Each structure stands twice: as C-alpha cells, then as structure tokens.
Amino acid sequence: MGVKQALKSLDAFPRAEDHLMQKTKSGAVVSIIGLIIMATLFLHELRYYLTTYTVHQMSVDLKRGETLPIHINMTFPSLPCEVLSVDAIDMSGKHEVDLDTNIWKLRLNSYGHIIGTEYLSDLVEKGHTDHKHDEDKEHHEDSDQKIHAHGFDQDAENMVKKVKKALADGEGCRVYGVLDVQRVAGNFHMSVHGLNIFVAQMIFEGATHVNVSHIIHDLSFGPKYPGIHNPLDGTARILRGTSGTFKYYIKIVPTEYKYISKEVLPTNQFSVTEYFSPMNEFDRTWPAVYFLYDLSPITVTIKEERRSFLHFITRLCAVLGGTFALTGMLDRWMYRLLETLTKPNTRIVF
C-alpha cells in the first residue's frame, strides 16, 4: 500500500469526481473556440514542417573542360532576319569552329506575328577578337575580301531589294535557341556584322539608321531551378529616332541546386550591368547588342532541406499546450464574470 500511495502522490493530473464537475455554456463556447484555434495551428505547423527551405553554401569552382550553355530568346522588331547575325567569340585566343549550335530565326510582320522560320546551322562567327572587342573592323575586313573576290553580283542586288522591302513592311525577327561555348570569358552579340560593308551601306544608308531595338524574353546560362531570377528576362529597349550600341556586362556565378531527393542540377546565375553608347554619323562601327560575360571563381551550392520531425513535435506541443492553457484561463475568467453578474444582491440586516 505504501508504494501505491507514493505513486499516487506523483500524479500531476488529479481527477475530480463527476458530481463535483460543472459544465457551463460559456465553457462550451470557449472549448469550441479553443478547438478551432488548435486545429488551425496544427495545420499551419504541419505545412511548415512539410515545406522545404534552402541553404546556400560557397566553394571554389573546380570545373574544367566543360561547355557553357547560353539560352537565347530575343525579338528585334526593327531588323529583318536577312540582316541579323549572331556571333560568339571567347577570350581564349582560339578560332571557334563548328560549335554545337541550335539557333532559329522567326520572321515577324509589323504586328509581331510569325511569317517564316529559318534554322541557322552556322550562326557562330569563326574567329576571335582581342580584349577591346573590336569585332566590327574584323567582320568588315573579311566581308571586303569576299566581295572583291566574287564581285557584287545579281544575288547581292536581289538581297538588297528584298531587305529594303522587308524594312518598308516593318518586318522584325525573333532569335531563339542555345549556344554552347567554352567555359571562358567571352561575348556573343546580335548585329548586322555578317553583311558586307557596302551591302549594309546600300541597305541602311548609314550606321545611324540601324535600329537595334530589342526585347529579351529569356536569357539564361543553364537550366532554371526553383526561385531563380534572371535579371534580363522581360527587358525591352526600344529606340526611337536614334541608334547606338547596347552592352550588357554579365558576371556568371556557377551554381548547383541540390533537391531534397539528392538530385543535383548544375546551372548558373548571373548579375548584369547595362551600358548604351549612342551612334553618330562619324562613327566607323555599326550598332549591335553585346553580351560580354565573365565567370566567377566561386560556386554557389543551394541545398533543399526539411525540418526534423523532433522539431515539428516540439513546436506542435508548444502551440497546442499554450492554446489549451490559455483557453482554460479564459474559461475561468468568463465563469467568474458571469457568476458575479448573475449572482443576486444580498443585504445584511442588523
């Protein structure tokens, strides 16, 4: 009997007899409110436990010998596809020949509707440049050699007439696809550099008449991961009554995204600084849209993680226990208040 009495003395939840317990309407209201609050908090905590969060880590980039995929999706509303070229040049000093390139050009009418499609298997310029990015001179010198070798034939004249008609009709061009370049600093650009300088002069009658207005629908350096924000997506630069060269200086940060399933997605994120150089009639260069990129030596690893089950139980006990204690206090206060208001006044007579 002594052991049983000792165990009973440790009971932290003594129970009263049923006939000593009184149930009230106010207690029922408080109980219902408490159950609703506890159910809401339980669902909130459950969702919080099931939701993953990300942890960012940084380390030195050790990747070597890999290519850099560049996803492009841009519209040039004032340049026909016949004159628009895409060139990619890196800073390694090598002649980039036969890059694995998949680029399409879509002809657009003045309303932005597609009127033709062309696959470009050789959009990448086979050449390189120095660190000053003087591509214009190099392109035109190559074109001059070609025109002196072959002459200004009937095909060139027909092309000039065709492009002039497209310009008069308000034709534009949409360029999209993937460029696979070496993983070194370099640039790619959209321009009329693929034209012979005399042909370009006959078409536009001067560099100041080349309108490189553009809309960047999508520009990324690898697949997208949850939460990524590419700063140039949705960028629109429309020129009216002027011309010039756009330069986007891009800093690429190698990134690895690790899902909760341990699957790893290699990709890149980037920051960008924009610069616009107006064109005047004395400039010897032609307008273009340049994307000059460089790679960071640091890799960012983004890991998806989930909160521990013990953490979930701890928070659940805290919120449910706190709600139960609070509603118990509220019930006692309401009972005493109602008892005070409904208790009849008594007078003491001497």
C-alpha positions in Angstrom: 0.0 0.0 0.0 2.9 2.4 0.7 4.2 2.0 -2.8 0.8 2.7 -4.4 0.3 5.8 -2.2 3.7 7.0 -3.2 2.9 6.6 -6.9 -0.4 8.4 -6.5 1.3 11.3 -4.8 3.3 11.8 -8.1 0.2 12.2 -10.2 0.3 15.6 -11.8 -3.2 15.3 -13.2 -5.6 14.6 -10.3 -9.2 14.0 -11.3 -12.2 15.3 -9.6 -15.4 13.3 -9.0 -18.0 13.6 -11.8 -20.6 15.0 -9.4 -18.2 17.8 -8.4 -17.6 18.9 -12.0 -20.0 21.5 -13.5 -20.4 22.1 -17.3 -21.5 25.5 -18.5 -22.5 27.2 -21.8 -19.6 29.6 -21.5 -17.2 26.7 -21.1 -18.6 25.1 -24.3 -18.1 28.3 -26.3 -14.5 28.6 -25.1 -13.9 24.9 -25.8 -15.2 25.3 -29.4 -13.0 28.4 -30.0 -10.0 26.6 -28.5 -10.5 23.5 -30.8 -10.7 25.8 -33.8 -7.5 27.6 -32.9 -5.7 24.4 -32.1 -6.8 22.8 -35.5 -5.7 25.9 -37.4 -2.3 25.9 -35.6 -1.8 22.2 -36.2 -2.4 22.6 -39.9 -0.1 25.6 -40.0 2.7 23.7 -38.3 2.2 20.6 -40.5 2.5 22.7 -43.6 5.6 24.4 -42.1 7.2 21.0 -41.4 6.4 19.6 -45.0 7.7 22.8 -46.7 11.4 22.6 -47.7 13.9 25.5 -47.3 17.2 26.3 -49.0 20.7 26.6 -47.6 23.4 28.4 -49.5 27.0 27.4 -49.4 30.0 28.7 -51.3 33.1 27.0 -52.5 35.9 27.3 -55.1 34.8 26.4 -58.7 36.8 23.3 -59.7 35.0 22.6 -63.0 37.3 22.1 -66.0 36.8 21.4 -69.7 33.0 21.9 -69.7 30.9 24.0 -72.0 28.7 26.9 -71.1 25.1 26.7 -72.5 23.6 30.1 -73.4 19.8 30.1 -73.8 18.6 33.0 -76.0 15.2 34.2 -76.8 15.1 37.7 -78.2 13.0 39.8 -80.5 14.3 42.6 -82.8 11.2 44.4 -84.0 13.0 46.7 -86.5 15.6 44.3 -88.1 14.7 41.6 -90.7 16.1 38.2 -90.3 18.1 38.5 -93.5 20.5 41.0 -92.0 20.6 39.8 -88.4 23.5 37.6 -87.4 24.6 36.1 -84.1 28.3 35.9 -83.3 30.0 34.2 -80.4 33.7 34.9 -79.6 35.7 33.9 -76.5 38.9 35.2 -74.9 40.9 32.0 -75.2 42.6 33.1 -78.4 41.3 30.1 -80.3 39.3 30.1 -83.5 35.9 28.7 -82.6 34.9 26.4 -85.5 31.8 24.2 -85.7 30.4 25.0 -82.3 27.4 22.8 -81.3 24.8 25.5 -82.0 21.0 25.3 -82.4 19.5 28.6 -83.2 16.3 29.5 -85.0 15.2 32.8 -86.5 11.5 33.6 -86.9 10.4 36.3 -89.3 7.8 38.6 -87.8 5.4 41.0 -89.5 4.7 44.5 -88.2 2.1 43.1 -85.8 4.6 40.6 -84.3 3.1 37.5 -85.9 5.3 34.8 -87.3 5.5 34.7 -91.1 8.5 32.4 -91.6 11.1 30.2 -89.9 14.7 29.6 -90.6 17.2 27.2 -88.9 20.7 28.6 -88.6 23.4 25.9 -88.5 26.3 28.3 -88.8 25.4 31.4 -86.9 28.6 31.4 -84.8 31.4 33.5 -86.3 34.5 31.5 -87.0 37.1 33.9 -85.5 38.3 35.6 -82.3 38.9 39.1 -81.1 41.2 40.9 -78.7 40.2 42.3 -75.3 38.9 45.5 -76.7 36.1 43.8 -78.6 36.8 45.4 -81.9 34.6 42.9 -83.9 33.3 45.4 -86.4 36.6 46.0 -88.1 37.3 42.3 -88.3 33.9 41.4 -89.8 34.0 44.1 -92.4 37.6 43.2 -93.5 36.5 39.6 -94.0 33.5 40.8 -96.0 35.5 43.1 -98.1 37.8 40.3 -99.1 34.8 38.2 -100.1 33.2 40.9 -102.2 36.5 41.7 -104.1 36.9 38.0 -104.8 33.4 37.3 -106.1 32.2 40.7 -107.1 28.9 42.5 -106.4 26.6 40.1 -108.3 22.9 39.9 -109.1 22.3 37.9 -105.9 23.6 40.7 -103.7 21.4 43.2 -105.5 18.4 41.0 -105.1 19.1 40.6 -101.4 19.3 44.4 -101.0 15.9 44.8 -102.7 14.5 42.1 -100.5 15.8 43.6 -97.3 14.6 47.1 -98.2 11.1 45.7 -98.9 11.2 43.9 -95.5 12.2 47.1 -93.8 9.5 49.1 -95.5 6.9 46.4 -94.4 8.1 46.7 -90.8 9.5 43.2 -90.6 11.2 42.0 -87.4 13.0 38.9 -86.3 12.9 36.7 -83.3 16.0 34.7 -82.4 16.0 31.8 -80.0 18.0 28.7 -79.3 21.1 27.5 -77.4 24.7 28.5 -77.9 27.3 26.0 -76.5 30.5 27.9 -75.9 33.7 27.3 -74.0 33.7 27.9 -70.3 35.9 31.0 -70.5 35.2 34.7 -70.7 33.9 36.0 -74.0 30.9 37.6 -75.7 28.1 37.0 -78.1 26.3 39.7 -79.9 23.4 40.3 -82.4 24.2 42.7 -85.2 24.4 43.3 -88.9 28.1 42.5 -88.9 27.5 39.5 -91.2 26.8 41.9 -94.1 29.4 43.2 -96.4 30.0 46.9 -95.5 29.0 48.0 -99.0 25.8 46.0 -98.9 25.0 47.3 -95.4 25.6 50.9 -96.6 23.2 50.3 -99.6 20.5 48.9 -97.3 20.6 51.3 -94.4 22.4 54.3 -95.9 24.5 54.7 -92.8 25.0 53.2 -89.4 22.8 55.7 -87.7 19.8 54.2 -89.5 20.3 50.7 -88.0 17.7 50.2 -85.3 18.8 47.6 -82.8 15.7 47.9 -80.6 15.2 44.6 -78.8 13.1 42.7 -76.3 14.8 40.0 -74.2 12.2 37.3 -73.4 14.7 34.9 -71.9 18.5 34.9 -71.3 20.0 32.2 -69.1 23.2 30.2 -68.7 21.8 26.8 -68.0 18.5 25.2 -66.8 16.3 27.1 -64.3 15.9 26.0 -60.7 13.1 26.9 -58.2 13.4 30.5 -57.1 15.9 31.7 -59.8 15.6 35.2 -61.1 17.3 36.1 -64.3 17.7 39.9 -64.3 17.3 40.4 -68.0 14.1 38.4 -68.6 11.4 40.7 -69.9 13.8 43.6 -70.7 12.7 45.9 -73.5 15.0 48.5 -75.1 13.2 50.4 -77.8 15.0 53.2 -79.8 13.0 56.0 -81.4 14.8 58.4 -83.7 18.3 57.4 -82.6 20.7 54.5 -82.9 23.5 53.0 -80.8 25.2 50.0 -79.3 24.0 48.2 -76.2 26.4 46.4 -74.0 25.4 44.1 -71.2 28.3 43.2 -68.8 27.4 39.9 -67.2 29.0 38.2 -64.2 28.2 34.5 -64.2 28.2 32.6 -60.9 28.3 28.8 -61.3 25.5 27.2 -59.3 24.5 23.8 -58.1 21.0 23.1 -56.9 20.5 20.0 -54.8 16.9 18.8 -54.4 15.6 17.1 -51.3 15.8 13.8 -53.4 19.7 14.3 -53.6 19.4 15.1 -57.3 21.9 17.7 -58.4 21.1 20.3 -61.1 24.2 22.1 -62.4 23.4 25.6 -63.7 24.4 29.3 -63.5 23.0 32.5 -62.2 24.3 36.0 -63.1 24.3 39.7 -62.4 24.4 42.3 -65.1 25.4 45.9 -65.7 24.0 47.8 -68.8 25.6 50.4 -70.9 24.3 52.3 -74.0 26.6 54.1 -76.5 24.7 56.5 -78.9 25.8 56.4 -82.5 26.8 59.4 -84.5 27.5 59.8 -88.2 31.3 59.9 -87.8 31.5 56.5 -86.0 33.1 53.8 -88.1 31.4 51.0 -86.2 27.9 49.6 -86.6 25.2 49.3 -83.9 24.9 45.9 -82.1 23.7 44.3 -78.9 26.7 42.8 -77.0 26.6 40.4 -74.1 30.1 40.4 -72.5 30.3 37.7 -69.9 32.9 36.6 -67.4 32.8 33.7 -64.9 33.2 33.9 -61.1 35.7 31.5 -59.5 33.2 30.8 -56.7 30.5 28.1 -56.9 27.2 28.6 -55.0 25.5 25.4 -53.8 21.8 25.7 -53.0 20.5 22.7 -50.9 16.9 21.9 -50.2 16.4 20.7 -46.7 13.4 19.8 -44.5 13.0 20.4 -40.8 13.4 17.5 -38.4 10.4 15.6 -37.1 11.6 16.3 -33.5 11.5 20.0 -34.2 7.9 19.6 -35.6 6.8 17.7 -32.4 8.4 20.4 -30.2 6.6 23.2 -31.9 3.4 21.3 -32.0 3.4 20.7 -28.3 4.3 24.3 -27.6 1.4 25.8 -29.6 -1.2 23.2 -28.7 -0.3 23.2 -25.0 -0.2 27.0 -24.9 -3.6 27.2 -26.6 -5.1 24.7 -24.1 -3.7 26.6 -21.1 -4.9 30.0 -22.5 -8.4 28.7 -23.2 -8.6 27.2 -19.6 -7.7 30.6 -18.1 -10.2 32.3 -20.4 -12.9 29.8 -19.3 -12.2 30.5 -15.6 -12.4 34.3 -16.1 -15.6 34.1 -18.0 -17.2 31.8 -15.4 -16.3 34.1 -12.6 -17.5 37.2 -14.5 -20.8 35.6 -15.3 -21.2 34.4 -11.8 -20.6 37.9 -10.5 -23.1 39.4 -12.9 -25.9 36.8 -12.3 -25.5 36.4 -8.5 -28.4 38.1 -6.7 -27.6 41.0 -4.4 -27.9 40.2 -0.7 -28.5 42.7 2.1 -27.4 42.1 5.6 -29.9 43.4 8.2 -28.8 44.1 11.8 
